[in-house]
Amino acid sequence: MRRIEKIAYVIIVVGVLLDHASTMYALTQPNIVEVNPFVLSLMEKDLWLLGDLLVMASGTIFIYALIRMIDKPEAIYLLIYPIVHGLIRIAAAVHNFGVIFP
């Protein structure tokens, strides 16, 4: 279980970093704007990176601790959160690159 757990945490970290970096790069290009009003609000307040890191860290730490508390083989299903979250963010990064390099 430890190996899949490490993979799940790497997926969420890579996903968040790729999405964040691709968005920041995309916003330096002409005629590309952020359309998510929540993210735009965080960007205006210079809280977007902090918010991203807090969501990623809190979710990951919570899942990590919960797996340790449950300590049963079924706890592996809790890794669905970091895997799905990471894959969604990777998909967002791929979309961003599609906008940047059509």
VOGU-3710 file (C-alpha; in Angstrom, 3 decimals, decimal comma):
1> mrriekiayv> 0,000/0,000/0,000  2,885/2,368/0,669  3,900/2,403/-2,999  0,441/3,332/-4,314  0,196/5,912/-1,562  3,424/7,571/-2,677  2,233/7,510/-6,276  -1,081/9,136/-5,266  0,716/11,944/-3,440  3,094/12,507/-6,354
11> iivvgvlldh> 0,116/12,700/-8,739  -1,579/15,435/-6,706  1,628/17,453/-6,280  2,554/17,188/-9,965  -1,012/18,014/-11,001  -1,251/21,130/-8,858  2,198/22,365/-9,884  1,581/21,750/-13,601  -1,810/23,441/-13,500  -0,471/26,407/-11,592
21> astmyaltqp> 2,611/26,825/-13,795  0,683/26,401/-17,053  -1,946/28,899/-15,952  0,656/31,458/-14,938  2,443/31,023/-18,270  -0,806/31,186/-20,235  -1,732/34,457/-18,578  1,454/36,045/-19,927  0,225/35,427/-23,491  -1,895/37,981/-25,349
31> nivevnpfvl> -5,670/37,455/-25,460  -5,666/34,753/-22,759  -7,567/35,467/-19,557  -8,613/33,489/-16,494  -12,293/32,614/-16,726  -12,779/30,989/-13,311  -14,190/33,782/-11,107  -13,016/32,119/-7,882  -9,436/31,767/-9,125  -9,556/35,287/-10,551
41> slmekdlwll> -10,610/36,629/-7,151  -7,738/34,793/-5,464  -5,299/36,074/-8,094  -6,402/39,670/-7,531  -5,628/39,261/-3,821  -2,333/37,411/-4,470  -3,722/34,364/-2,651  -3,959/31,878/-5,500  -0,655/30,064/-4,869  -1,292/29,975/-1,142
51> gdllvmasgt> -4,828/28,677/-1,709  -3,585/25,982/-4,081  -0,925/24,861/-1,642  -3,331/24,854/1,306  -5,946/22,766/-0,523  -3,313/20,314/-1,701  -1,550/20,049/1,658  -4,643/19,866/3,835  -6,299/17,239/1,667  -3,142/15,164/1,471
61> ifiyalirmi> -2,369/15,423/5,192  -5,973/14,552/6,072  -5,948/11,455/3,847  -2,515/10,429/5,145  -3,642/10,698/8,771  -6,965/8,962/8,114  -5,227/6,016/6,452  -2,973/5,677/9,511  -5,940/5,861/11,915  -8,049/3,307/10,041
71> dkpeaiylli> -5,098/0,963/9,463  -7,105/-1,523/7,374  -6,614/-2,638/3,764  -9,854/-0,872/2,792  -8,231/2,462/3,638  -6,525/2,333/0,254  -9,771/3,618/-1,264  -9,141/6,949/0,456  -6,358/7,498/-2,079  -9,046/8,150/-4,662
81> ypivhgliri> -9,102/11,801/-3,545  -5,446/12,687/-4,241  -5,405/10,622/-7,429  -8,582/12,157/-8,872  -7,674/15,674/-7,720  -4,224/15,316/-9,269  -5,568/13,909/-12,542  -8,107/16,724/-12,824  -5,349/19,271/-12,346  -3,140/17,499/-14,897
91> aaavhnfgvi> -6,072/17,628/-17,336  -6,399/21,362/-16,623  -2,694/21,813/-17,382  -3,070/19,894/-20,649  -6,015/22,161/-21,520  -3,921/25,224/-20,691  -1,140/24,030/-22,980  -3,754/23,447/-25,666  -4,801/27,083/-25,341  -1,215/28,331/-25,358
101> fp> -0,031/26,146/-28,260  -3,082/25,547/-30,474
//
